[in-house]
Amino acid sequence: MHPLRRAVEINKRLFVAVLYLLPG
């Protein structure tokens, strides 16, 4: 797997986690 694609996958998970943890 390309490192860039893996970074994108990690970014998506982090983004979802941040949205989930944000109030509201």
ABEGO torsion letter per residue (X at the ends): XBAAAAAAAAAAAAAAAAAAABBX
